[in-house]
Amino acid sequence: MSKNQLELKYLEENLGSLPLTTIAKKMGRSVKTLEVTMNRKFGSSNTKSHTGMITAGELARALKVDRNTVMCWIKRHGLNSRQRITHTKKRFTFIDIQDFWEWCYHHREKVNLALLEKNVLPPEPEWVEAERMKPKKVHSYKPWTVSEETILLEYIRQGMGFKEIADKLGRTSFSVEKKYCRLKDKNES
């Protein structure tokens, strides 16, 4: 193999796994040179697309949910993901589509597949079509308003518990407690 062929093979094998800056450094090339090579050989210099996975944000858009919902599935409900820096410094959360479908099969109550367009996340398992037809009320992330945050803090000052506040605000006690902790941390900073 020629030196150019070896370098191209190294680039292909590590693209999406290592930051582009690291690959460039190991190859003794500039990042710009690698971007030009990627455009010429692969048709794109987008390093995220070479991982074979999708980002948490892309999954959220496909499922029509907030990105925080997907991050919650990762942190609290066992959806497999990988953190990678693919270009220079920005870190992305990647999810393998096969891992998502396997997780989704066991957590169908959390995902409203009726909102998912057909074959947006290929290969789509056979059971997905039946799930699309089922009417489902899925509780997903609901952003807090400034007014709700103020009310939460006032209820806490009055000595109310998280469960009581949750009932008054139409939220779960877990989300109320989590929001209170964030507000408290923010005020202490």
C-alpha positions as CSV (number, residue, x, y, z in Angstrom):
1,M,0.0,0.0,0.0
2,S,1.2,3.5,-0.8
3,K,1.6,6.2,1.9
4,N,-1.5,8.0,0.5
5,Q,-3.6,4.7,0.7
6,L,-2.4,4.1,4.3
7,E,-3.3,7.6,5.3
8,L,-6.7,7.4,3.7
9,K,-7.3,4.0,5.4
10,Y,-6.3,5.5,8.8
11,L,-8.6,8.5,8.2
12,E,-11.6,6.2,7.3
13,E,-11.0,4.0,10.3
14,N,-10.8,6.8,12.8
15,L,-13.2,9.4,11.4
16,G,-16.0,9.9,13.9
17,S,-14.1,8.1,16.7
18,L,-11.2,10.6,17.2
19,P,-11.4,14.4,16.9
20,L,-10.3,15.6,13.5
21,T,-7.5,17.6,15.2
22,T,-6.0,14.4,16.7
23,I,-6.2,12.6,13.3
24,A,-4.5,15.5,11.6
25,K,-1.8,15.7,14.2
26,K,-1.1,11.9,13.9
27,M,-1.0,12.1,10.1
28,G,1.2,15.3,10.2
29,R,-1.5,17.2,8.2
30,S,-3.6,20.3,8.8
31,V,-7.3,20.0,9.7
32,K,-8.0,22.0,6.5
33,T,-6.1,19.5,4.4
34,L,-8.1,16.6,5.9
35,E,-11.4,18.5,5.3
36,V,-10.5,18.9,1.6
37,T,-9.5,15.2,1.4
38,M,-12.8,14.2,3.1
39,N,-14.8,16.4,0.6
40,R,-13.0,14.8,-2.3
41,K,-13.1,11.2,-1.2
42,F,-16.3,11.0,0.8
43,G,-18.4,13.9,-0.6
44,S,-18.6,15.7,2.8
45,S,-16.3,17.0,5.5
46,N,-19.1,16.5,8.2
47,T,-17.4,14.3,10.8
48,K,-20.6,13.5,12.6
49,S,-22.0,11.7,9.5
50,H,-19.0,9.3,9.5
51,T,-19.9,7.8,12.9
52,G,-22.8,5.8,11.5
53,M,-24.9,7.0,14.5
54,I,-27.2,9.9,15.1
55,T,-26.9,12.6,17.7
56,A,-29.3,13.0,20.6
57,G,-30.6,16.1,19.0
58,E,-31.3,14.4,15.7
59,L,-33.1,11.6,17.5
60,A,-35.2,14.1,19.4
61,R,-36.2,15.9,16.1
62,A,-37.1,12.6,14.5
63,L,-39.3,11.6,17.4
64,K,-40.7,15.2,17.8
65,V,-39.6,15.4,21.5
66,D,-37.3,17.8,23.3
67,R,-33.6,16.9,23.4
68,N,-33.8,16.9,27.2
69,T,-36.3,14.0,26.9
70,V,-33.7,11.9,25.0
71,M,-31.0,12.9,27.5
72,C,-33.3,11.8,30.3
73,W,-33.7,8.4,28.5
74,I,-29.9,8.1,28.4
75,K,-29.3,9.2,32.0
76,R,-32.2,7.5,33.8
77,H,-33.6,4.8,31.5
78,G,-30.6,3.1,30.1
79,L,-30.6,4.2,26.4
80,N,-27.0,3.5,25.3
81,S,-25.0,6.4,24.0
82,R,-21.5,7.5,23.3
83,Q,-19.9,10.9,23.9
84,R,-17.4,11.9,21.1
85,I,-15.6,15.0,19.9
86,T,-15.7,14.5,16.2
87,H,-14.3,17.7,14.7
88,T,-12.3,20.0,17.1
89,K,-13.8,20.7,20.5
90,K,-17.6,20.3,20.5
91,R,-18.7,17.1,22.2
92,F,-21.7,15.2,20.8
93,T,-23.9,12.5,22.3
94,F,-24.3,9.7,19.7
95,I,-26.8,6.9,19.6
96,D,-26.6,3.8,17.5
97,I,-30.0,3.4,15.7
98,Q,-30.0,-0.4,16.5
99,D,-29.4,0.4,20.2
100,F,-32.3,2.8,20.1
101,W,-34.7,0.3,18.5
102,E,-33.7,-2.4,21.1
103,W,-34.2,0.1,23.9
104,C,-37.4,1.4,22.4
105,Y,-38.8,-2.2,22.3
106,H,-38.5,-2.5,26.0
107,H,-39.6,1.1,26.8
108,R,-42.5,1.6,24.3
109,E,-44.5,3.4,27.0
110,K,-42.0,6.3,26.8
111,V,-42.0,6.9,23.1
112,N,-45.0,8.0,20.9
113,L,-44.1,6.2,17.7
114,A,-47.2,7.6,16.0
115,L,-45.2,10.9,15.7
116,L,-42.3,9.2,13.9
117,E,-42.5,9.3,10.1
118,K,-41.9,5.9,8.4
119,N,-38.3,4.9,7.8
120,V,-36.8,8.0,9.2
121,L,-34.6,5.8,11.5
122,P,-33.8,2.8,9.3
123,P,-33.8,-0.1,9.5
124,E,-37.2,0.1,11.2
125,P,-38.2,-3.2,13.0
126,E,-41.5,-4.9,12.1
127,W,-43.2,-4.2,15.5
128,V,-43.0,-0.4,15.0
129,E,-45.9,-0.3,12.5
130,A,-48.2,-1.9,15.1
131,E,-47.0,0.6,17.7
132,R,-47.7,3.5,15.4
133,M,-51.4,2.5,15.3
134,K,-51.8,2.5,19.1
135,P,-53.1,5.7,20.6
136,K,-50.7,6.8,23.3
137,K,-50.4,9.6,25.8
138,V,-46.7,10.0,26.4
139,H,-45.4,12.2,29.2
140,S,-42.4,14.1,27.9
141,Y,-40.4,17.0,29.1
142,K,-42.4,20.2,29.6
143,P,-40.2,23.3,29.9
144,W,-40.6,25.4,33.1
145,T,-41.8,29.0,32.8
146,V,-40.4,31.8,34.9
147,S,-43.8,32.2,36.5
148,E,-43.8,28.5,37.6
149,E,-40.2,28.8,39.0
150,T,-41.3,31.8,41.1
151,I,-44.4,29.9,42.3
152,L,-42.3,26.8,43.1
153,L,-39.9,28.9,45.2
154,E,-42.8,30.6,47.0
155,Y,-44.4,27.2,47.8
156,I,-41.0,26.0,49.2
157,R,-40.8,29.1,51.4
158,Q,-44.3,28.3,52.7
159,G,-43.0,24.9,53.7
160,M,-44.9,22.8,51.2
161,G,-43.5,19.4,50.2
162,F,-42.5,18.4,46.7
163,K,-45.6,16.1,46.2
164,E,-48.0,18.8,47.2
165,I,-46.3,21.4,44.9
166,A,-46.3,18.8,42.1
167,D,-50.0,18.3,42.4
168,K,-50.6,22.1,42.3
169,L,-48.4,22.7,39.3
170,G,-49.4,19.5,37.4
171,R,-46.0,18.0,37.4
172,T,-44.3,15.0,39.0
173,S,-42.7,15.3,42.4
174,F,-39.4,14.2,40.8
175,S,-39.4,17.1,38.3
176,V,-40.3,19.6,41.1
177,E,-37.5,18.4,43.3
178,K,-35.1,18.4,40.4
179,K,-36.1,21.9,39.4
180,Y,-35.8,23.2,43.0
181,C,-32.3,21.7,43.2
182,R,-31.2,23.4,40.0
183,L,-32.7,26.8,41.1
184,K,-31.0,26.5,44.5
185,D,-27.7,25.6,42.9
186,K,-28.0,28.5,40.5
187,N,-28.8,31.0,43.3
188,E,-25.8,29.7,45.4
189,S,-23.4,30.2,42.4
